[in-house]
Amino acid sequence: MPIRRALSPILAACLISLAACSTGNPLGDADGRGGPVPMGHIAYQPPLLPIEFFIDTAGNIGVNAKSPKIVTPIGVFTISAGAVKDLRGDPLPPEPADVTQVVICQGAEPKRCHAYQIGSGRKMRITMDGRFVQDIERNRVTIEAAPGSTITVTDNGPPSRVGEAHDAARLAVEEFTFFETSPHTNVDLEKSRSGIAADLSYDHISGRLAPVNGAKVARVEKYGAWSTRRGNWELPSEYECQQATGWSTTFAPDAFDDDSTLACVKTAESDLGVILVIPDTGTKPISYRLYSKVWVR
């Protein structure tokens, strides 16, 4: 898992006692600090001047751009089976919509790649040695290049949605407690951000906690004294939850056996988020304290 910010010291106390968790949501706060990069584009961007990437006979890459500040090296990566990862094995994250990523790869798999960020949301046309490669807009293109090749990026028109702006995600940060006489039965993880549908349901008789209205969970992992997961816990990002597989409309029967559980969640309104569930198995029925952070778009 990529290195993100570690869970706060509050979580360490939460893992010991439910009562210690009343000092705030350990997954974040509602003012957006530490939130995702704004995903949007401005109404007008000047035409893109041509950019050329040169690969010499030794495989070194040079850049010739009339607006040099528009091209920024991101780093060295590898690609295998279509997955672009850094040298630690972490995936190359997406960029804001005003940016296009060009990933130039060489050699056999796992291919060694150099990634560049082009700071424009305009449409681009990419050719290599004069041959058409791809038209692209606010996306990522991966190119396999041989030594001696020249890759040219030219302007291909304004953004498709000129004049439309997309705000940064609004963070919905919530905290709920579930126990035999608690008021919470169905909860909306986006309730502070104009949510309209419940995402989780608690059965006050059986103690069962489950997604509802089409909400799903993935990357369900435990953390605690009885967990096989050790060391410093790191929160999955929105991008990592986007890449999650195996989405389920139920929790596994042993999901809340003593350990705290961290998971990605896809809400009933298709927003992505992270939930932390801290069970108290000493109560009948089982009770929980639940923290959530959802990126509302």
N, C-alpha and C positions, 0 to 999 in steps of 0.2 A: 504494500500500500504506500502511495507517495507520502512524503513527509509533509504533513499539514501542521496546524497548531494543535498541541496536545490538549486533552480535556483539562479543565481548570481544577485547582485543588479542591473545589467544592465537590467534584465527582468522587474524589478519593473518600471524602466523608460520607457521600451518598452510598458508596459501596459497602459501608460498614453499618449504617443505620438509616432507615427511612426518615426518621425524625430530623436528621441532619440536613435534609435536602430543602429546607424551607427558605434558604437564603438566595434563591434565584435560579434561573435555568442554566445548567452547565453547558448547554449546547450553543449558547449565544444570547444576544440581547436584541431587542426590537428596533434599535436605532440604526442597524445596518453595519455596525463596526465589524470588520472582518468578513463582510459579506462578499458575494461574487463580483467579478468585474462587470461594470455596466455593459449590457449587450445591446447596441444600437448603432445607428449611423446618422450623420448629419444630412441636412436637406441638399446641400450642394458641395461637391468636391471638384477641384480643377482636373482637367484631363491628365491622365497619367503619362509622363514622359517615358520613352523606352528605357528598359533596364536589360542589361546583358549579363549573363553568368558564363564565365569562361572556365572550362576544365582543361588544364594542361596535360601533357603526356604522363606526368607523375601522379595525376589525380587531384592536384591542388585546384581549388576553386577561387576565382577572382570575380569581383563585381564591378561593373561599369554602369553608373547611374548618374544622369544629369541632375537629379535631385537626391544626393547621397543620403540625406537624413530619412528618406522614405523607406530605405532598406536596412533592416536590423538583423544581424545574425542571432539565432535562437540557441544554437548549440549543435553538438554532435549526437546523433541518434542511430539506432539500428532498426531495421524493418524485417519482420519475418511473418509469413502468413497474413500479411496486410496490417499487422499491428506495429505502429511506430512508437518506440520506447527509448528512453534515455539510457545511459550506460549503467544506471542502477536498476534498470528494469521497470521504471515508472513510465506510464503512457504520456505522450506529448499532449498537453491539454489544449482545448480549443481556445481561440482568441476572440476578442470582441468582433462584432459584425463589421466594423470599419477596417478590418485587417484580413489579408489573404496570406496563407502560409504556402511557401514553395519548399518542398523537401526533395533534395537532389541526392540520389543514391547510386552507389557503384559497387561492383563485385558480386560474389555469390552470397546466398543467404547463410546466416543473417547479414544482410547488406549494411554497409556503413553509409550513413546519410548525414548531410549537412542541411539544417533547416533555417529558413530565412522568413522574416515577417515583412510584408509589404504593406505600408500604412495607408491603404486606400480601400474604400468600399465600392469603387467603380468596377465595371466588368473588365476583364482582362483576356487577352488572347496570348497563348503561349505556343511558341514554335521552337524546334530544336534543329539546328543546321538547316534552317529554311523550311522544314517540314512541319505541318500543323500537328500540334499535340492535343490542345484542349482549350475550350473557352471556360472561364471560371469567374465566379463572383462571390466574394465573402465566404471563402471556403478554404479547402486544403487540396493541393495537387502534389502528387508524388511522381517524380520523373526518374527513370533509370537512364543514366548518362554514361557514355564511354569516354575515356580520356581523349582530349582533342575536340570535344563537342562544345557548341555554343548554344545556350538557351536564351531566347529573347522573349521578354514580356512587354506587350504593347497595350495601349488603351483600346477598349472595345465598347465604349459607350457609358452613359451614366448609370447609376444604380437603378434597379428595377422599380424601387418604391421611393422615388424622389419625393421629398416633402413629408414622408411618414417617419415618425420617430418612435423608438422603442425604449422605454425606460428600463433602468436596472431592475432586477428582481426585488420585490418587496419581501422582507423577511417576516414571516409569521412565526412568532416564538410563543409557545404555549406550555402550560404545566397543568396536569390533572392528577387527581388521586382517585383510586377506585377501591372501595371496600363495601362491606355488606350493606351499610346504610348511607353510602355516599350518594349525592345527587346526580352523579354522572352515569348515564347509561350509554347514550350515543354522543360522541364528541366530534367536533369539526376542527381539524388541525389548522384551518385557515380562518377561524372565527374572528380574529383581530384584523383580518384583511378582506372583509366582506365575503367570507366563505358562505356557501348556501347548502352544502351537503355534508352529512356526517361521514367520517372516515373509519372510526373504530367503535366497537360496541363491547360493553362489559355486561356479563350475565351475573346478577347479584346472587343467584342461587348456586350456580356451578363455579363461578369465578373465571369463566372462560373469557378471554380477550381475543377479539377477532376483527379483521378488516370487514367493512360493509360498503354497500353501494358501488361495488367494483373496485374499491381501493385494494392495493396489493403491497406485499413486502418482499424484499430480496436482500442479499448479503447479510443474512441474520447470523450474528456472531455473539458469543458469550464473553463476558469479562467478569472475573471474580475468583474467589478462593478455590472453587472447584473447576475452573475453566482450564482448558488446554491452551488457551491463549494467554501468553505472559508478556510482561514488559509494558512499555509506555503505549497507551491506547491512542490512536489517531482517528479523528473523524473523517469519514468519506466525504468527498466534495460533491457538488452537484454533478460535475462531469463524471465522476466515478459511479454515481448512482444512475446516470444516463447509460453507462456501459454495462450495468448489472444485467445478469441473466437469471433465469429460473424464478421469475416473479410468481408469487403464490397468493391466493386469497385466504390462506389460513396460516397460522403459526404451527410449527411442529409440536407434537404433544410434550416434548421435553424442553421446549424453548425457555421456560421460566422455572426450571428446577434449580432454585437457590441463586444461580448466577444472575447478574445483570445482563441485559440483552441490548445490543446496538444493531440497528437495521436501517436500510434505505426503505423509504415508503413512497409509493405513487398514489396520490390521493384520488378521491372520487372525481375531482375536477382536473385530474392529470397533471397536477403540480408535483415536483419531486421534493423530497425532504429526508430528514434523518430523525429517528426516534430512539430514545433511551428509555428502557423499561426496567424498573427496579422492583422485583417482587418481594413480598413478605410471605413466605410459605408457612409461617407459624400461625397464620390466621385462617379461619374457616368462614366463608370461602377464602381462597388466596386473594390477597390485596396487592395493589401495585401503586407506585408513583411513576408517572410517565412524563417525560420531557420531549418536546418536539421543536424542530426548526424546519420550516418549509420555504422553499424559494417560489414565491407566487409570481407568475408571469401572465 
